[in-house]
């Protein structure tokens, strides 16, 4: 049995309040990992195409706030 399977089985045994605490922790951990990855991607230039695209749309008058107030 793998560690993840053991964790899944243990999570199944948690009381609802304990499971909620675990879910909050997992969500925060996932968000922190995602944020660090985005920061690495930005620093390495992997996201430059997004800035270029946004600037092109801004100059063409096509860049709008999201969500749009028109919806």
BELURDA-V227499 format. One record per pair of residues at least 12 apart in sequence whose ideal C-beta (glycine too) atoms are under 10 Angstrom apart, sorted by sequence separation. I is the first residue (numbers start at 1). GAP is how many residues later the second one is. D is the distance in Angstrom with one decimal. If there is no record, write none. Layout:
I;GAP;D / I;GAP;D
//
This chain:
10;12;9.2 / 11;12;9.0 / 7;15;9.3 / 11;15;9.4
//
